[in-house]
Amino acid sequence: MNRLLAFLGLGLAGFVLLTRRRRSNGNRKSQQRGRTSEDFGAFIERFVIPPPPDPSLPLAGLTFAVKDIFEIEGRVTGFGNPDWARTHEASSCTSPVVLALIQAGATCVGKTVMDEFAYSINGENKHYGTPTNPSAPMRVPGGSSSGSGVAVAAKLVDFSLGTDTGGSVRVPAAFCGIFGFRPSHSTVSSTNVIPMAQSFDTVGWFARNPSILSQVGQVLLQQSGADRLPHHILIADDCFKFLSVPCDEVVHSVIQVAETFGCQIDHKNLADYINVNVPSLQVFMEKDCQEEEHLISTLHAVSTAMRLLQRYEFRNNHGEWFRSVKPDIGPGILERVQEALAVSEENIKYSVAARSEIHSAISDLLKDDSILVMPTVPGPPPKLQTKGIMLDDFRAKAFSLLAISGMSGCCQVTMPLGTYDGCSVGVSFLASPGSDQFLLNTVQKMHSSLAGEATTF
């Protein structure tokens, strides 16, 4: 313990802050009632863990918050659900990612609201409330890292930590009009982070500008500077057809910027490429689809294979707890948990094979410093409490886009490009697995020009 205190630069007062915690569901609800509109509903718990007093540290002077899925010594990790918090003891150790950021000079100021069990991209939580999307208050903030995204967008912190399994950093970032980064799979440690589905779980982060996004990356990635620009920009034309935003204008903005940096622009039909190079995906393809439905069928198959394996791993990780505790779960999440608990092993081997094939195919596509450009989500965030077919259609299209990096293991940055219907429009850059710092540097260099192109579509 003394070594940990010395590592964090904590004195007795800091230690008291570190170890003070809530041990019961009642305390969590009490703190929830104490939340005000001033924090946009982003925080589930406020505390301070100060860094070593060294102004020369790379993140000195910056503040950050963490999703309530990261372990912090002496505190109960809630996983977005009061029954989970009630049935689990305080953590005995802290996530090495959180420790690394504190050691680098950043001050941790609390834990943020998340969707229950990280099992949604909406950001609506029955128990702790829905954080308010600062850029579109009548619309969802995106999940499952909802509070982390809102805390950054509302300027409550300089950056924040989230996790991204199926889109849980990229979606809130796109909905809230900020930057979000999903690293290459297994690049950033997920030790002492509650697993959702470990084949896809990544630790990501949010920032309002690419400079801080890259600064955090330099601490967590431990990769070379990769001070170069991409040779090729690949525009996934078919993916842009998912957009409910005028896609030609969005693509034109990206192309104009890429050309000013001397990048070669190529256009790609991603569905055709995947269809040829991922034979195991045929098991998940819809039968007898019309030619015009080919795009939807192929990318939906990628999403289907990913979600099947995700359910299988989620059940193996947490099924016993659900069956024994029978927790109170909010609508939407409940149905997904039930699907996961009932999943069989049928087609799992095809999901695993498809993931391996997609990893190889996308890595080959993005070799030699190429970057793939595609929409992050299919359009503006749904309005609060949207239900039924409209929400189901949005989710299906969103996961068809989001599953590409999930299944390939590549890194992805989403950034705000403009607005449509009063909401932020997010576009994503993807790079090959292991090219994380290269991708962050590329976004940072191009951002000033992209910002200049920001417009109302």
C-alpha positions in Angstrom: 0.0 0.0 0.0 2.8 2.4 0.8 4.3 1.8 -2.6 1.0 2.5 -4.2 0.7 5.8 -2.3 4.2 6.8 -3.3 3.4 5.8 -6.9 0.4 8.1 -7.0 2.0 10.9 -5.0 -0.8 10.7 -2.5 -0.7 11.9 1.1 -3.1 11.0 3.9 -5.8 13.3 2.5 -5.5 11.8 -0.9 -5.6 8.3 0.5 -8.9 9.1 2.3 -10.3 10.3 -0.9 -9.1 7.2 -2.7 -10.6 4.8 -0.2 -13.9 6.5 0.6 -16.6 4.6 -1.2 -20.2 3.7 -1.2 -21.0 0.1 0.0 -24.7 -0.1 -0.8 -27.3 0.4 -3.4 -29.0 2.9 -1.1 -25.8 5.1 -1.0 -25.7 5.0 -4.8 -29.3 6.1 -5.1 -28.7 8.9 -2.5 -25.8 10.2 -4.6 -27.9 9.9 -7.7 -30.5 12.1 -6.2 -27.8 14.6 -5.3 -26.8 15.1 -8.9 -27.7 18.4 -10.5 -28.1 19.7 -14.0 -24.7 21.4 -13.7 -22.9 18.1 -14.4 -25.4 17.1 -17.2 -26.1 13.9 -15.3 -22.7 12.6 -16.4 -21.2 11.5 -13.0 -22.3 8.7 -10.8 -19.6 9.4 -8.2 -17.4 12.4 -7.6 -14.0 12.1 -6.0 -10.4 13.3 -6.6 -7.3 11.3 -7.1 -4.4 13.7 -7.6 -1.2 13.0 -9.5 2.3 13.5 -8.4 3.1 17.2 -8.0 5.3 17.5 -11.1 4.3 20.2 -13.7 6.7 18.6 -16.3 4.6 15.4 -16.6 3.0 15.0 -20.0 -0.7 15.3 -18.8 0.0 17.8 -16.0 -3.0 20.1 -15.5 -5.5 17.9 -17.2 -8.5 16.3 -15.6 -10.3 13.1 -16.5 -13.2 10.8 -15.6 -13.6 7.1 -15.9 -16.5 4.9 -16.9 -18.0 2.9 -14.0 -16.5 -0.3 -15.4 -12.9 0.5 -14.4 -11.7 -0.9 -11.0 -10.4 1.7 -8.6 -9.0 0.5 -5.3 -11.4 0.9 -2.4 -14.4 1.6 -4.6 -17.3 -0.5 -5.8 -17.4 -0.8 -9.5 -21.1 -0.6 -10.5 -21.2 -1.8 -14.1 -24.2 0.4 -14.7 -26.5 -1.5 -12.4 -27.4 -1.1 -8.7 -27.7 -4.9 -8.1 -24.3 -5.4 -9.5 -22.9 -2.8 -7.1 -24.9 -4.3 -4.2 -23.5 -7.8 -4.8 -19.8 -6.9 -5.3 -17.2 -5.8 -2.9 -14.9 -2.8 -3.2 -12.1 -3.3 -5.7 -8.7 -4.4 -4.3 -6.7 -2.8 -7.0 -6.8 -0.1 -9.6 -6.9 -0.4 -13.4 -3.3 0.1 -14.7 -4.7 2.4 -17.4 -6.1 4.7 -14.7 -2.8 4.5 -12.7 -0.8 5.3 -15.9 -2.8 8.5 -16.5 -2.5 9.7 -12.9 1.2 8.9 -13.0 1.5 11.0 -16.2 0.1 14.0 -14.4 -3.7 13.9 -14.9 -6.2 14.3 -12.1 -9.0 11.7 -11.8 -12.2 13.5 -10.7 -14.8 10.7 -10.6 -16.8 7.9 -12.2 -19.4 8.3 -15.0 -22.8 6.8 -15.8 -22.9 4.0 -18.2 -25.5 1.8 -19.8 -26.2 -1.4 -17.8 -23.6 -4.1 -18.4 -22.2 -2.0 -21.3 -25.0 -3.5 -23.4 -26.4 -0.6 -25.4 -25.4 2.3 -27.7 -28.2 4.6 -26.5 -27.0 5.9 -23.2 -30.3 5.7 -21.4 -30.1 4.2 -17.9 -33.2 3.3 -16.0 -31.5 3.5 -12.6 -29.2 6.4 -12.7 -30.8 8.5 -15.4 -29.7 9.5 -18.9 -26.8 12.0 -19.2 -27.8 15.1 -21.2 -26.3 15.4 -24.6 -24.8 18.9 -24.6 -25.0 19.3 -28.3 -28.6 17.9 -28.7 -30.4 17.8 -25.3 -33.6 16.2 -26.7 -31.6 13.3 -28.1 -29.8 10.4 -26.6 -26.1 10.9 -25.7 -25.0 7.5 -27.0 -23.7 4.6 -25.0 -22.6 2.6 -23.3 -19.9 5.2 -22.3 -22.6 7.8 -22.1 -21.4 9.8 -19.0 -17.8 9.8 -20.2 -18.7 11.3 -23.5 -21.0 13.9 -22.0 -18.4 14.9 -19.4 -16.0 15.8 -22.2 -18.6 17.4 -24.4 -19.9 19.5 -21.5 -16.3 20.6 -20.6 -16.5 19.1 -17.2 -13.2 17.3 -17.8 -10.4 17.5 -20.4 -10.7 13.8 -21.5 -12.3 10.6 -20.2 -12.0 6.9 -20.4 -14.6 4.6 -21.8 -14.7 1.1 -23.2 -15.7 0.1 -26.7 -17.0 -3.4 -27.5 -19.5 -2.8 -30.2 -19.3 1.0 -30.4 -19.5 2.3 -26.9 -16.9 5.1 -27.4 -17.4 5.8 -31.0 -21.2 6.3 -30.7 -21.3 8.8 -27.8 -18.4 10.7 -29.4 -20.4 11.0 -32.7 -23.6 11.9 -31.0 -22.0 14.5 -28.7 -19.8 16.1 -31.3 -16.4 15.2 -29.9 -13.5 13.0 -30.7 -13.5 9.3 -29.7 -10.8 6.7 -30.2 -11.1 2.9 -30.3 -7.6 1.5 -30.2 -6.5 -1.7 -31.9 -7.6 -4.7 -30.0 -5.4 -5.7 -27.1 -3.2 -2.6 -27.6 -4.3 -0.9 -24.3 -4.5 -3.0 -21.1 -8.0 -4.1 -20.1 -6.8 -5.5 -16.7 -9.1 -4.6 -13.9 -11.8 -3.6 -16.3 -15.0 -5.6 -16.1 -15.2 -7.7 -19.3 -18.2 -7.5 -21.5 -17.0 -9.7 -24.4 -13.2 -9.9 -24.4 -12.8 -10.7 -28.1 -14.0 -7.2 -28.8 -13.5 -5.2 -25.6 -11.2 -2.2 -25.9 -10.3 0.7 -23.6 -10.8 3.9 -25.5 -11.0 7.6 -24.7 -12.7 10.9 -25.5 -11.4 14.5 -26.0 -12.7 17.7 -27.5 -9.6 18.1 -29.7 -7.2 15.8 -31.4 -4.2 17.2 -29.6 -5.4 15.9 -26.2 -6.6 12.7 -27.8 -3.1 12.1 -29.1 -1.4 13.1 -25.8 -3.4 10.4 -24.0 -2.4 8.0 -26.7 1.3 8.7 -26.2 0.9 7.7 -22.5 -1.2 4.6 -23.0 -0.1 3.2 -26.4 3.7 3.3 -25.9 4.1 3.4 -29.7 6.6 5.3 -31.9 5.6 8.7 -33.1 4.8 7.5 -36.6 5.3 11.0 -37.9 4.0 10.5 -41.4 0.8 10.9 -43.4 -1.2 8.2 -45.2 -0.4 7.5 -48.9 -3.9 6.5 -49.7 -7.3 7.6 -48.4 -9.9 5.0 -49.2 -13.5 6.2 -49.3 -16.0 3.5 -48.4 -18.6 4.8 -50.9 -21.2 2.0 -50.1 -21.0 2.7 -46.4 -21.9 6.3 -46.9 -25.1 5.2 -48.5 -26.3 4.3 -45.0 -26.2 8.0 -44.1 -29.5 10.0 -43.6 -27.2 13.0 -44.1 -26.4 14.3 -47.7 -23.5 11.9 -48.1 -21.9 13.6 -51.2 -21.3 16.8 -49.2 -19.7 14.8 -46.4 -17.4 12.8 -48.7 -16.5 16.0 -50.6 -15.3 17.7 -47.4 -13.0 14.8 -46.6 -11.6 14.5 -50.1 -10.8 18.3 -50.3 -8.8 18.0 -47.1 -7.0 14.8 -48.1 -6.0 16.3 -51.4 -4.4 19.3 -49.7 -2.0 16.8 -47.9 -1.1 15.1 -51.2 -3.0 11.8 -50.4 -4.1 9.6 -53.2 -7.9 9.2 -53.1 -9.4 5.8 -53.9 -13.0 4.7 -53.8 -13.9 1.3 -52.4 -17.0 -0.9 -52.2 -16.4 -2.4 -48.8 -19.2 -4.9 -49.0 -17.9 -6.4 -52.3 -14.4 -6.6 -50.8 -15.6 -8.3 -47.7 -17.8 -10.7 -49.6 -14.9 -11.9 -51.7 -12.3 -12.2 -48.9 -14.4 -13.5 -46.0 -15.9 -16.8 -47.1 -17.0 -17.9 -43.5 -19.4 -15.0 -43.5 -21.7 -16.8 -46.0 -23.3 -18.7 -43.0 -24.7 -15.3 -41.8 -25.8 -13.9 -45.1 -29.5 -13.4 -45.7 -30.8 -15.7 -48.4 -32.3 -14.6 -51.7 -31.5 -10.9 -51.1 -32.0 -8.6 -54.0 -29.0 -7.0 -55.7 -29.7 -3.6 -54.2 -29.8 -5.2 -50.7 -26.3 -6.7 -51.2 -24.6 -4.0 -49.1 -27.0 -4.3 -46.2 -26.9 -8.1 -46.3 -23.1 -8.3 -46.3 -22.4 -5.7 -43.6 -25.3 -6.9 -41.6 -23.7 -10.4 -41.7 -20.5 -8.9 -40.3 -22.6 -7.5 -37.5 -24.5 -10.7 -36.9 -21.3 -12.7 -36.6 -19.9 -10.2 -34.1 -23.0 -10.0 -32.0 -23.3 -13.8 -31.8 -19.8 -14.2 -30.5 -20.4 -11.2 -28.2 -23.5 -12.8 -26.7 -21.6 -16.1 -26.2 -18.8 -14.5 -24.3 -21.1 -12.2 -22.3 -23.0 -15.3 -21.1 -19.9 -17.2 -20.2 -18.5 -14.2 -18.3 -21.7 -13.3 -16.3 -24.4 -15.9 -16.9 -24.1 -17.4 -13.4 -24.4 -14.0 -11.7 -27.6 -13.2 -13.7 -29.2 -16.5 -12.9 -28.4 -16.3 -9.2 -29.1 -12.6 -8.5 -32.0 -12.0 -11.0 -31.2 -8.3 -11.1 -33.6 -5.5 -12.0 -32.7 -4.5 -15.6 -34.1 -1.7 -17.7 -36.1 -2.2 -20.9 -34.0 -2.9 -24.0 -31.1 -4.1 -22.0 -33.2 -6.9 -20.4 -34.1 -8.3 -23.8 -30.4 -8.3 -24.9 -29.3 -10.0 -21.7 -32.0 -12.7 -22.2 -30.8 -13.3 -25.7 -27.2 -13.7 -24.5 -28.2 -16.1 -21.7 -30.1 -18.2 -24.2 -27.4 -18.3 -26.9 -26.2 -21.6 -28.2 -22.8 -22.7 -29.5 -24.3 -23.1 -33.0 -22.3 -21.1 -35.6 -19.8 -19.9 -33.0 -17.0 -21.5 -35.0 -18.1 -19.6 -38.0 -18.0 -16.3 -36.1 -14.5 -17.0 -34.9 -13.4 -17.9 -38.5 -15.1 -14.8 -39.9 -13.3 -12.6 -37.4 -9.9 -14.0 -38.4 -10.7 -13.6 -42.1 -11.9 -10.0 -41.6 -8.8 -9.2 -39.6 -6.6 -10.4 -42.5 -8.7 -8.8 -45.2 -8.9 -5.3 -43.6 -5.2 -5.5 -42.6 -4.3 -6.2 -46.2 -6.6 -3.4 -47.4 -5.0 -0.8 -45.1 -1.4 -1.8 -45.5 1.2 0.7 -46.6 -0.2 3.6 -44.6 -3.8 3.6 -46.0 -6.7 5.0 -44.1 -10.4 4.0 -44.6 -13.0 6.7 -44.3 -16.6 5.8 -43.5 -19.5 7.2 -41.4 -19.4 6.5 -37.7 -23.2 6.1 -37.4 -26.0 6.3 -39.9 -27.3 9.7 -38.9 -28.3 12.0 -36.0 -28.8 10.5 -32.6 -32.4 9.2 -32.0 -34.6 11.3 -29.8 -35.0 10.4 -26.2 -37.2 7.4 -25.5 -37.5 6.4 -29.1 -38.8 2.9 -29.4 -40.0 0.4 -32.0 -39.1 -0.1 -35.6 -37.4 3.3 -36.0 -34.9 2.6 -33.3 -34.4 -1.0 -34.4 -33.6 0.2 -38.0 -31.1 2.7 -36.7 -29.4 0.2 -34.5 -29.1 -2.4 -37.3 -27.5 0.2 -39.6 -25.2 1.5 -36.9 -23.9 -1.9 -36.0 -23.3 -2.8 -39.6 -20.9 0.2 -39.7 -19.4 -0.3 -36.2 -18.7 -4.0 -36.6 -16.0 -3.4 -39.2 -13.3 -2.3 -36.7 -14.7 -4.7 -34.0 -14.3 -7.7 -36.2 -11.0 -6.6 -37.8 -9.3 -5.4 -34.6 -8.2 -2.2 -36.3 -8.1 1.3 -34.7 -10.7 4.0 -35.4 -11.1 7.6 -34.6 -14.4 9.4 -34.9 -14.4 13.2 -35.3 -17.0 15.9 -35.7 -17.2 17.2 -39.3 -20.3 19.4 -39.3 -23.9 19.5 -38.3 -27.2 18.2 -39.8 -30.6 18.9 -38.4 -29.0 20.6 -35.4 -26.9 17.5 -34.6 -23.2 16.7 -35.0 -22.1 14.6 -38.0 -19.3 12.2 -37.2 -16.9 10.7 -39.7 -14.4 7.9 -39.0 -10.8 7.2 -40.0 -9.7 3.6 -39.7 -6.1 2.3 -39.8 -4.6 -1.2 -39.7 -4.2 -3.0 -36.4 -1.2 -1.6 -34.5 -1.2 1.7 -36.4 -2.8 3.6 -33.5 -0.3 6.4 -33.1 -0.1 6.9 -36.8 -3.8 7.3 -37.0 -3.9 9.7 -34.1 -1.2 11.8 -35.6 -2.9 11.8 -39.0 -6.2 13.1 -37.4 -4.3 15.7 -35.5 -2.6 17.0 -38.6 -5.7 17.0 -40.8 -8.1 18.4 -38.2 -7.4 22.1 -38.7 -8.3 21.7 -42.3 -11.3 19.5 -41.5 -12.5 22.1 -39.0 -12.2 24.7 -41.7 -14.5 22.6 -43.8 -17.1 22.1 -41.0 -20.5 23.1 -42.3 -24.2 22.6 -42.0 -25.1 19.7 -44.3 
